[in-house]
Amino acid sequence: MKEKLQEELKVSKKILTVPNALSVFRIVLVPFIAVSCLRSSSYRGNITTALLVLVSGLTDFIDGYIARRFNSISELGKLLDPFADKLTQVALAVCLAVRVPKMVYLLSIFMFKELIMIGAGAFLLIKKNVTLDGAHWFGKVATFVFYAVMFAVIIIPCPSDAALWVLIGISAACTVFSFIMYIPVFFRLYNGAKTGKNAQTKPQ
């Protein structure tokens, strides 16, 4: 009985962590970012949206740092953190595509990449019982550039078509590069599962 209580306490501590709380905070922040972005009709409104995005991005960095620095990594956190990231990115891209029609191209590329990766990840988990454990450096770079471009589009008043295409092109190129780099990673996981090797990859 005592051992069972200790095990339950250990599990609860793994759930009630600062990184997990920050991930939940980012999820709660998403509708506020979306509403602010869609309803903004002035530069002051754009600044408010940009600050919300900045807070979301900073908490993303902080929760990852705390999880690694203080060994607060949990199975729940491995689900919450990427879910909060993707939810924020999709919400931002959709809202900006509504406001700036040219952004629909970046949204399409981003959604294509994410849907393929989700499908590949689900296949590996269901068929091979392996997962991609953590983001690689190229995924992190693509995410950083994506947020930087979103931030720039929000905060720059009336950007020219040329500036918009440059920003979209930079983020799209990083997204495609990340997607291409992840292809051999998934193949290594698949082949590792076939040969019975440990197929999980470590965060870069």
ABEGO torsion letter per residue (X at the ends): XAAAAAAAAAAAAAABBAAAAAAAAAAAAAAAAAAAAAABABAAAAAAAAAAAAAAAAAAAAAAAAAAAAGABBAAAAAAAAAAAAAAAAAAAAAAAAABAAAAAAAAAAAAAAAAAAAAAAAAAAAAGBBBBEBBAAAAAAAAAAAAAAAAAAABBGBBAAAAAAAAAAAAAAAAAAAAAAAAAAAAAAAAAAAGBBABBBBX
